């Protein structure tokens, strides 16, 4: 797995010129929302960074859910045990 912090530091320090093909609709949307960004490149780089971070969060969430599901039976048994100590209100 890519260490996202080191990935961000590494990518921000090095720029490589590249060429991509986008639909006119996407370019128009970028131009409409470009606002504080200096260029389409800066806008796209920011968007891609955010998307990569989102993918990393989703991967971590899936991993956490797998861990919880793996231990679900024992966690549920523990919760049921704790509930037996409750007093009626």
Buried (B, 14 or more C-beta within 10 A) or exposed (E): EEEBEEBBEEBEEEEEEEEEEEEEEEEEEBEEEEEEBEEEEEBBBEEEBEEBEEEBEEEEEEEEEEEEEEEEEEEEEEEEEEEEEEEEE
